[in-house]
Amino acid sequence: MTSSVSTNGHGRVAIFTADMGGGGAERAMLKLAGGVARRGYPVDLVLSRAGGDYLPEVPETVRVVDLDAGRVLTSLPGLVRYLRRERPSVMLTSLNHVNIVGLWARRLSGVRTRLVVNEQNTLSQDAPNSARRRHRLLPRFVRRFYPWADGIVAVSKGAADDLARTARLPAGSVRVVHNPIVTPELREMAAAPLDHPWFGPGEPPVALAVGRLAPQKDFGTLLRAFARVLERRPARLLILGEGPERPSLEALVPELGLEGSVDLAGRVLNPYPYMRRAGVFVLSSRWEGLPSVLIEALYCGVPIVATDCPSGPVEILEGGEHGRLVPVGDPEALAEGIAAALDGHVPRPAPASWEPYEQETVVERYLDVLVGAGDA
């Protein structure tokens, strides 16, 4: 795609990440690219590989640069060539392993492009729990190479504090800038109709969870909690997502006697109509950075129950003002929260809960970091 916006004298902004796969970080960078382009900046969305479910959502005002690499690491030569050819004024990189490659590429290219790295998760939790050895080594790479950056941002205060502590960065060197979540596209998608038999009149209320079927999301604890909910009242549990834990979760459903009451429905490109109609949205994670789905659920107005995991939920829910917080890995506490929400004892969130995550608000803050307040 070729950018069709007027540059208005602005320098080019590059946003580098792995691909447009199904994660919250990828969607956040997509929304940020569109928002910056709408402000009149020429924007390149630079991808190690131009693939993923979100790729069709890239607006025509954003140019996609495909480095055509099988892995982020092998995209290093292509990124160096891109920087030397295009010489963007600033480049934002997102996700820690992507950040390292971006820092190397800027150094090897010899260009003067300003570079800002974006931390999307809680590094002290994310790295040691990875199945990949190279990801478990990330904290030492972060300590070594993040000081090369011109700016460091994290998506929540908890993630920023954790990054500074884990990477031994100077206090105050990591700025907090939320992800852009609430966009015109989200509003439009949330208003779409929903054709699902569980949401018909007279059906039991549905508890909804959305996320990758991976250890981080701890859906095993959610299933155990839901079995306790069913001892108290009729309900159903719908989990939207795909991932490596599907076989173990599918085996746990009959073990807990949940057949017919739980549906592991796989990935859904538009989960927002489900959020609008659910009786409760549940986040059962062991750790997060800034869980986008929680903010999307706030916008959709569904009562929320979330683990008080590091980091993000306590900030997003403002200590429990906008939803109920429960301990991590505690099926009984999670069950009590779900049952309370389904019984009407957890209020629906107000608009003030999601307004800090509106696209225009976040774009303004990012432009301040990327190009300076005077140019924003």
C-alpha positions in Angstrom: 0.0 0.0 0.0 1.1 3.6 -0.6 0.4 6.4 1.7 -2.2 8.8 0.4 -2.1 11.4 3.1 -0.4 14.8 2.8 2.8 14.9 4.7 2.1 18.5 5.9 5.9 18.9 6.3 6.1 16.1 8.8 8.9 13.6 8.8 8.1 9.9 8.1 7.1 7.8 11.1 8.0 4.0 11.0 6.4 1.5 13.3 8.3 -1.9 13.3 6.8 -5.1 14.7 6.7 -8.8 13.8 3.5 -9.2 11.8 -0.2 -8.5 12.0 -1.0 -11.7 14.0 -3.8 -12.0 16.5 -2.3 -10.4 19.6 -3.3 -7.2 21.4 0.1 -5.7 20.8 -0.2 -6.1 17.0 -3.7 -4.6 17.0 -2.5 -1.7 19.2 0.3 -0.9 16.7 -2.2 -1.1 13.8 -4.5 1.4 15.6 -1.6 3.7 16.4 -0.4 3.7 12.8 -3.8 4.7 11.6 -4.2 7.4 14.2 -0.8 8.9 13.5 -1.5 8.9 9.7 -4.8 10.7 10.3 -2.8 13.5 11.9 -1.0 14.1 8.6 2.2 12.1 9.1 3.5 9.6 6.5 3.5 6.3 8.3 5.2 3.0 7.4 4.1 -0.1 9.2 7.3 -2.2 8.8 6.7 -5.9 9.3 9.1 -8.8 9.5 6.5 -10.7 7.6 3.4 -9.1 6.1 0.9 -11.7 7.4 -1.7 -12.2 10.0 -5.4 -11.7 10.6 -5.2 -8.0 11.1 -3.4 -7.2 7.8 -6.7 -6.4 5.9 -7.5 -3.8 8.6 -4.4 -1.7 7.8 -5.9 1.6 6.4 -4.9 2.9 3.0 -3.3 5.9 4.6 -0.6 3.6 6.0 2.1 2.0 3.8 3.0 -1.6 4.6 6.7 -2.5 4.3 7.2 -6.2 4.1 10.7 -7.4 5.1 9.6 -10.9 4.0 11.6 -12.7 6.7 10.7 -16.0 8.4 11.6 -14.7 11.9 12.1 -11.3 13.5 15.9 -11.9 13.8 16.3 -12.7 10.1 14.6 -9.5 9.2 17.6 -7.6 10.5 19.3 -7.1 7.1 16.1 -6.0 5.5 15.4 -3.5 8.3 18.9 -2.1 7.9 18.3 -1.6 4.2 14.9 0.0 4.9 16.4 2.5 7.3 19.2 3.5 4.9 16.8 3.8 2.0 13.9 5.7 3.7 15.6 7.4 6.6 12.4 7.9 8.7 12.5 10.7 11.2 11.5 8.3 14.0 10.9 4.6 14.4 8.8 3.0 17.1 9.4 -0.7 17.8 7.1 -2.9 19.7 7.6 -6.2 21.7 10.9 -6.8 23.5 12.5 -9.2 21.0 11.5 -6.9 18.1 12.9 -3.9 20.1 16.3 -5.6 20.3 16.4 -6.2 16.5 15.3 -2.6 15.9 18.1 -1.3 18.1 20.7 -3.4 16.3 19.4 -2.3 12.9 19.6 1.4 13.7 23.1 1.0 15.0 24.2 -1.0 11.9 22.5 1.3 9.4 24.3 4.4 10.7 21.3 6.6 10.2 20.2 9.3 12.7 16.6 8.1 13.0 15.2 8.6 16.5 14.2 5.3 18.0 11.7 4.6 20.7 11.1 1.1 22.1 7.7 0.0 23.4 7.4 -2.7 26.2 4.1 -4.5 26.0 4.3 -7.0 28.8 5.7 -7.6 32.3 9.2 -8.6 31.5 10.0 -10.4 34.8 7.0 -12.7 34.2 7.0 -13.0 30.5 10.6 -14.0 29.8 11.0 -16.8 32.4 7.7 -18.4 31.4 8.5 -18.5 27.7 9.0 -22.0 26.1 11.7 -20.5 23.9 15.2 -20.3 25.4 16.1 -17.1 23.5 13.1 -15.4 25.0 14.2 -16.5 28.5 17.5 -14.7 27.8 15.7 -11.4 27.0 16.2 -9.6 30.3 20.0 -9.6 29.8 19.6 -8.4 26.2 17.2 -5.7 27.4 19.7 -4.5 30.1 22.5 -4.4 27.5 20.7 -2.8 24.6 17.7 -0.7 25.7 20.1 2.1 26.8 20.7 2.6 23.1 17.2 3.8 22.6 16.3 7.5 22.5 13.1 6.7 24.4 11.5 3.8 26.3 7.8 3.5 26.8 5.7 0.9 28.6 1.9 0.3 28.3 1.2 0.5 32.1 2.8 1.8 35.2 3.2 -1.7 36.5 5.0 -2.8 33.3 7.1 0.4 33.4 8.2 -0.2 37.0 8.9 -3.9 36.3 10.9 -3.1 33.2 13.0 -0.5 35.1 13.6 -2.9 38.0 14.3 -6.0 35.8 16.5 -4.2 33.3 18.2 -2.0 36.0 17.3 1.2 34.1 17.5 4.6 35.8 14.4 5.6 37.7 12.0 7.7 35.6 13.6 6.5 32.3 10.5 4.6 31.2 7.5 6.6 30.3 3.9 5.2 30.5 1.9 5.5 27.3 -1.2 3.3 27.0 -2.2 1.4 23.9 -4.9 3.0 21.7 -7.9 0.8 22.2 -11.1 2.7 21.7 -11.3 3.6 18.0 -14.1 4.4 15.5 -13.5 0.9 14.1 -14.1 -0.7 17.5 -17.4 1.2 17.9 -18.5 0.0 14.5 -17.5 -3.6 15.2 -19.2 -3.6 18.6 -22.5 -2.6 17.0 -22.5 -5.6 14.7 -25.3 -8.2 15.2 -24.6 -11.5 16.9 -26.1 -14.8 15.8 -25.3 -17.3 18.5 -27.8 -19.7 20.2 -26.4 -19.0 23.7 -27.4 -15.4 23.5 -31.1 -15.9 22.7 -34.0 -15.0 25.0 -34.4 -17.2 28.0 -30.9 -18.7 27.8 -28.6 -18.9 30.8 -26.2 -16.0 31.2 -22.8 -16.3 29.5 -19.4 -15.7 31.1 -17.0 -14.7 28.4 -13.2 -14.9 28.2 -11.0 -13.9 25.2 -7.4 -14.7 24.8 -4.7 -17.1 23.6 -5.0 -20.6 25.0 -1.6 -20.4 26.7 -0.3 -20.6 30.2 -0.3 -16.8 30.7 -4.1 -16.7 30.4 -4.6 -19.5 33.0 -7.9 -20.8 31.5 -7.4 -24.0 33.6 -8.2 -22.0 36.7 -11.1 -20.4 34.9 -12.6 -23.8 34.1 -12.2 -24.9 37.7 -13.8 -21.7 38.9 -16.7 -22.1 36.5 -17.4 -25.6 37.8 -18.0 -24.0 41.2 -20.3 -21.4 39.6 -22.5 -24.1 38.2 -22.9 -25.5 41.7 -24.6 -22.2 42.6 -26.6 -21.2 39.4 -27.1 -22.0 35.7 -24.6 -20.3 33.4 -22.4 -21.0 30.4 -18.8 -20.2 29.6 -17.5 -19.2 26.2 -13.8 -18.8 25.6 -12.7 -17.2 22.3 -9.1 -17.9 21.4 -6.7 -20.5 20.1 -3.4 -21.8 21.3 -1.1 -24.6 22.5 -3.2 -25.4 25.6 -6.3 -26.4 23.6 -5.8 -30.2 24.1 -5.3 -29.9 27.9 -8.2 -27.6 28.3 -10.5 -29.8 26.1 -9.5 -32.8 28.4 -10.3 -30.7 31.5 -13.8 -29.9 30.4 -15.2 -33.5 30.8 -13.0 -34.1 33.8 -14.9 -31.3 35.6 -18.3 -32.3 34.2 -18.6 -29.2 32.1 -19.8 -30.8 28.8 -22.5 -28.6 27.3 -21.8 -25.7 29.5 -18.4 -24.7 28.1 -17.5 -23.8 24.5 -13.8 -23.4 23.4 -15.0 -21.6 20.3 -11.6 -20.7 18.7 -10.5 -17.3 17.4 -13.2 -14.8 16.4 -12.1 -11.7 14.5 -14.9 -9.6 16.1 -15.4 -10.5 19.8 -17.1 -7.2 20.7 -20.7 -8.2 20.0 -20.1 -11.1 22.4 -18.8 -8.7 25.0 -21.8 -6.5 24.7 -24.2 -9.3 25.3 -22.3 -11.3 27.9 -23.3 -11.5 31.6 -19.7 -11.1 32.7 -16.3 -10.7 31.1 -13.6 -12.7 32.9 -9.8 -12.2 32.7 -8.0 -15.0 34.5 -4.4 -14.2 33.6 -1.3 -14.9 35.6 0.4 -11.8 34.2 -0.2 -9.1 31.6 1.2 -5.8 30.4 -1.9 -3.8 29.6 -4.6 -6.3 28.6 -6.4 -4.7 25.6 -9.4 -7.0 26.0 -10.1 -5.6 29.4 -10.4 -2.1 28.0 -12.5 -3.3 25.1 -14.8 -5.0 27.6 -15.1 -1.7 29.5 -16.1 0.0 26.3 -18.7 -2.7 25.6 -20.2 -2.1 29.1 -20.0 -5.6 30.4 -19.5 -6.3 34.1 -15.8 -7.4 34.6 -14.1 -9.8 36.9 -10.3 -9.9 36.6 -7.3 -11.3 38.4 -5.1 -8.7 40.2 -2.1 -9.9 38.2 1.0 -8.0 37.3 0.3 -5.7 35.6 -2.5 -3.7 34.2 -5.9 -4.9 35.7 -5.5 -2.9 38.9 -4.7 0.2 36.9 -7.4 -0.3 34.3 -10.1 -1.1 36.8 -8.8 1.7 39.2 -8.3 -0.6 42.2 -11.7 -2.3 41.7 -13.9 0.8 40.9 -14.8 -0.4 37.4 -14.9 -4.2 38.1 -14.0 -6.8 40.6 -10.4 -7.9 41.2 -9.6 -11.3 42.6 -6.3 -13.1 43.5 -4.3 -14.9 40.8 -4.8 -18.7 40.5 -7.6 -18.9 43.1 -10.6 -20.8 41.6 -12.9 -20.1 44.6 -12.3 -16.4 44.6 -12.8 -16.3 40.8 -16.0 -18.3 41.1 -17.4 -15.9 43.7 -16.6 -13.0 41.5 -18.3 -14.5 38.4 -21.4 -15.5 40.4 -21.6 -12.0 41.9 -21.5 -10.5 38.5 -24.1 -12.8 37.0 -26.3 -12.0 40.0 -26.0 -8.3 39.3 -23.7 -7.4 42.1 -20.8 -6.1 39.9 -21.9 -2.8 38.2 -21.4 -2.1 34.6 -18.5 0.2 33.8 -19.1 3.9 33.1 -17.6 5.7 30.0 -15.0 7.4 32.3 -13.4 4.0 32.7 -12.3 3.7 29.0 -11.9 7.3 27.9 -8.1 7.4 28.8 -7.6 4.7 26.1 -9.4 6.5 23.2 -7.3 6.5 20.1 -6.9 10.3 19.8 -5.8 10.7 23.4 -3.1 8.0 23.0 -2.0 9.3 19.6 -1.4 12.7 21.2 0.8 11.2 23.9 2.7 9.0 21.4 3.4 12.0 19.2 4.8 13.8 22.2 7.2 11.0 22.8 8.1 10.4 19.1 8.4 13.8 17.6 8.1 16.2 20.6 5.0 18.1 21.8 5.8 21.1 19.7 5.4 19.0 16.5 2.4 17.0 17.7 
